[in-house]
């Protein structure tokens, strides 16, 4: 249930950001949110990659440590 709520909040936030950009931001400044969202996407991609790789590295180190004993 918590995951579903997070997804709904993310969708509402994305729609709100899109509405604000289209409605209130002048054409000359619309590149700024694009750059911010691009940087945010890169940051989140790195965090997801690290989150996936962390258990893999832990298991490799665990196997090394137990083989040494």
C-alpha positions, -999 to +999 in steps of 0.1 A: +000+000+000+029+024+008+044+018-026+011+026-044+008+058-024+043+069-033+036+062-070+004+083-069+022+112-051+050+111-077+025+112-106+007+142-090+040+160-084+050+154-120+017+168-133+020+198-109+055+206-121+045+203-157+015+226-151+036+252-134+063+251-161+038+255-190+015+280-173+038+303-154+073+301-168+083+323-197+096+305-228+131+319-223+134+302-189+119+268-197+153+252-201+160+256-164+135+230-152+147+207-180+183+209-167+172+204-131+151+174-140+179+159-161+203+163-131+177+147-108+173+118-132+210+112-133+213+114-095+184+089-090+199+066-116+232+065-097+214+059-064+194+030-080+226+016-095+244+018-061+214+002-044+215-027-067+252-032-066+257-029-028+242-064-020+262-079-049+295-065-035+286-076+000+280-112-011+313-112-030+332-099+001+313-124+023+324-153+001+360-141+001+360-138+039+345-172+045+369-189+021+399-175+039+388-191+072 
